[in-house]
Amino acid sequence: MKIDHKLIEKYHLGQCSPAEKTLVEEWLLDDTLESEPLSISTTKKAKLETDIWAELSSHIGQSEVTQTVPSKTYHFKYIGIAASMVFLLCLGFYQLSKDAENTAAIFDNRTSAGLKYINQNSFNIILGKNAWAEINTDTGEFKTSGNMMFIPKKDFAFSFSGTENKRKFRHGETYFVLQPKKNGKQVIISKSELTFLAPTIQHELKVQFNII
């Protein structure tokens, strides 16, 4: 069987037998097969071949084209902004946790012969030799033994053993919280009141807390 224009037209119209269809498809793939010259114009021949190939293409499995998603490129400016936001968030969480720390804490210097400096969010404290303090800023309870300096960073009102009244501590002032008396009453002196004490007591406190 040879390829001619009639067979080509039959293929295009879908009227070929399986054997004819196979022959036409082989001819399209291998132009070395014998065929009679088609008595049609070059333009018509080209269109006919294009139509046939279009028909074949619909039956040929097309491999799925993998689409490459372009990688996102972030400008250094936006990376810097994101890093800054993460830093600020971490700083905020740290500050919140820091603000909540030591609202009820025990500060102990009973094993040391020197001073112990403690820096808190709402106050500073300097524990003298063998001193300790239990301070609860939520309930306003202040328990202590030994001598210490208390420097509030805001106003407080603390209750001490031996008295029913709360003692006010004002921001900007420094207080000496001294060893309680034998009757349990707490002795508290502000730095501005030192001048009213006996010179020997003034000297003793200044030496103990390195006050010039």
C-alpha positions as CSV (number, residue, x, y, z in Angstrom):
1,M,0.0,0.0,0.0
2,K,1.3,3.4,-1.0
3,I,0.6,6.8,0.4
4,D,-1.4,9.1,-1.8
5,H,-3.5,12.2,-1.2
6,K,-6.7,10.1,-1.0
7,L,-5.3,8.0,1.9
8,I,-4.1,11.1,3.6
9,E,-7.5,12.7,3.4
10,K,-9.1,9.5,4.7
11,Y,-6.8,9.6,7.7
12,H,-7.6,13.2,8.3
13,L,-11.3,12.4,8.2
14,G,-10.9,9.4,10.5
15,Q,-12.0,6.9,7.9
16,C,-8.8,4.8,7.7
17,S,-8.6,1.2,8.8
18,P,-6.1,0.4,11.5
19,A,-3.6,-0.8,9.0
20,E,-4.0,2.4,6.9
21,K,-3.8,4.6,10.0
22,T,-0.5,2.8,11.0
23,L,0.9,3.3,7.6
24,V,0.1,7.0,7.4
25,E,1.6,7.6,10.9
26,E,4.8,5.7,10.0
27,W,5.0,7.8,6.8
28,L,4.7,11.0,8.8
29,L,7.5,9.8,11.1
30,D,9.8,8.4,8.4
31,D,9.7,10.1,5.0
32,T,12.0,7.4,3.5
33,L,8.9,5.2,3.0
34,E,7.7,4.9,-0.6
35,S,4.9,7.2,-1.6
36,E,3.4,8.7,-4.8
37,P,3.7,12.4,-5.2
38,L,0.8,14.2,-3.9
39,S,-1.1,16.1,-6.6
40,I,-1.7,19.1,-4.4
41,S,-0.1,22.5,-4.0
42,T,2.7,23.0,-1.5
43,T,0.6,25.3,0.6
44,K,-2.2,22.8,0.8
45,K,0.3,20.0,1.6
46,A,1.8,22.0,4.4
47,K,-1.6,22.7,5.9
48,L,-2.6,19.1,5.6
49,E,0.5,17.9,7.4
50,T,0.0,20.5,10.1
51,D,-3.6,19.3,10.6
52,I,-2.4,15.7,10.8
53,W,0.2,16.5,13.3
54,A,-2.3,18.4,15.4
55,E,-4.5,15.3,15.3
56,L,-1.6,13.1,16.3
57,S,-0.6,15.4,19.1
58,S,-4.0,14.9,20.8
59,H,-3.2,11.2,21.1
60,I,0.5,11.5,22.2
61,G,1.0,11.7,25.9
62,Q,2.6,15.0,26.8
63,S,5.0,15.0,29.6
64,E,4.0,17.3,32.4
65,V,6.1,20.5,32.4
66,T,7.6,21.1,35.7
67,Q,7.1,24.7,36.7
68,T,9.8,26.2,38.7
69,V,8.6,28.7,41.2
70,P,11.0,31.5,41.3
71,S,12.7,31.8,44.7
72,K,11.6,34.7,46.7
73,T,14.3,37.3,47.1
74,Y,14.0,39.6,50.1
75,H,15.7,42.9,50.2
76,F,18.1,43.4,53.0
77,K,15.9,46.3,54.2
78,Y,13.0,44.0,54.9
79,I,15.3,41.4,56.5
80,G,16.6,44.1,58.8
81,I,13.0,45.1,59.7
82,A,12.1,41.5,60.5
83,A,15.2,41.1,62.6
84,S,14.4,44.3,64.5
85,M,10.8,43.1,65.2
86,V,12.0,39.8,66.5
87,F,14.6,41.6,68.7
88,L,11.9,44.0,70.1
89,L,9.6,41.1,70.8
90,C,12.3,39.2,72.7
91,L,13.2,42.4,74.6
92,G,9.5,42.9,75.5
93,F,9.1,39.4,76.8
94,Y,12.4,39.7,78.7
95,Q,11.3,43.0,80.3
96,L,7.9,41.5,81.3
97,S,9.6,38.6,83.0
98,K,12.1,40.9,84.6
99,D,9.4,43.2,86.0
100,A,7.7,40.2,87.5
101,E,10.8,38.8,89.2
102,N,11.6,38.9,92.9
103,T,8.3,40.4,94.1
104,A,8.7,38.0,97.0
105,A,12.3,37.1,97.7
106,I,14.9,36.4,100.3
107,F,18.3,38.1,100.2
108,D,20.9,36.4,102.3
109,N,24.4,37.6,103.4
110,R,24.7,35.6,106.6
111,T,27.8,33.7,105.3
112,S,29.7,36.8,104.3
113,A,31.7,39.3,106.3
114,G,31.5,41.9,103.5
115,L,28.7,43.9,101.8
116,K,26.3,42.4,99.3
117,Y,24.9,44.7,96.7
118,I,21.5,43.7,95.2
119,N,19.8,45.5,92.3
120,Q,16.1,44.9,91.8
121,N,13.6,46.5,89.4
122,S,11.9,48.6,92.1
123,F,14.7,49.0,94.7
124,N,18.4,48.5,95.5
125,I,19.6,46.9,98.7
126,I,23.0,46.7,100.4
127,L,23.2,43.9,103.0
128,G,25.7,44.4,105.8
129,K,27.7,41.8,107.5
130,N,25.7,38.7,108.4
131,A,22.4,40.4,107.4
132,W,19.4,39.0,105.6
133,A,16.0,40.3,104.4
134,E,12.8,38.8,103.2
135,I,10.9,41.4,101.1
136,N,7.5,41.0,99.5
137,T,6.5,44.0,97.5
138,D,3.1,42.6,96.8
139,T,2.0,42.3,100.4
140,G,4.3,45.0,101.8
141,E,6.0,42.7,104.3
142,F,9.6,43.4,105.2
143,K,11.4,40.9,107.5
144,T,15.1,41.5,108.3
145,S,18.0,40.8,110.6
146,G,21.2,42.7,110.7
147,N,22.0,46.1,109.2
148,M,21.3,47.1,105.6
149,M,20.6,50.0,103.3
150,F,17.4,50.2,101.3
151,I,17.1,52.5,98.2
152,P,13.6,52.5,96.8
153,K,13.0,53.3,93.1
154,K,9.4,54.1,93.8
155,D,7.3,54.8,96.9
156,F,6.6,51.9,99.2
157,A,4.8,51.2,102.5
158,F,6.2,48.2,104.4
159,S,5.1,46.6,107.6
160,F,7.8,45.4,110.1
161,S,7.7,43.2,113.1
162,G,7.1,44.9,116.4
163,T,4.8,47.6,115.0
164,E,1.3,47.7,113.5
165,N,1.9,50.8,111.4
166,K,3.5,50.7,108.0
167,R,6.7,52.7,107.4
168,K,6.7,54.7,104.2
169,F,9.8,54.6,101.9
170,R,10.0,57.4,99.4
171,H,11.7,57.3,96.0
172,G,14.8,59.4,96.0
173,E,15.7,58.7,99.7
174,T,18.1,56.2,101.2
175,Y,17.2,54.3,104.3
176,F,19.2,52.4,107.0
177,V,17.3,49.4,108.2
178,L,19.1,48.4,111.4
179,Q,19.2,45.4,113.6
180,P,15.8,45.2,115.5
181,K,16.0,46.0,119.2
182,K,15.6,43.3,121.9
183,N,11.8,44.0,122.0
184,G,11.6,43.2,118.3
185,K,11.0,46.8,117.2
186,Q,12.6,47.7,113.9
187,V,15.0,50.7,113.7
188,I,14.8,52.6,110.4
189,I,16.7,55.8,109.8
190,S,16.7,57.9,106.6
191,K,20.0,59.2,105.3
192,S,18.8,62.7,105.9
193,E,18.3,61.9,109.6
194,L,21.9,60.8,110.1
195,T,22.8,64.3,111.3
196,F,20.5,63.8,114.3
197,L,22.3,60.7,115.5
198,A,25.3,60.6,117.8
199,P,28.6,61.1,116.0
200,T,29.8,57.6,117.0
201,I,26.7,56.0,115.4
202,Q,27.1,58.1,112.3
203,H,30.7,57.1,112.0
204,E,29.9,53.4,112.5
205,L,27.2,53.4,109.8
206,K,29.4,55.3,107.4
207,V,32.3,52.9,107.9
208,Q,30.1,49.8,107.6
209,F,28.5,50.9,104.3
210,N,31.5,52.7,102.9
211,I,29.9,56.1,103.0
212,I,32.3,59.0,102.7
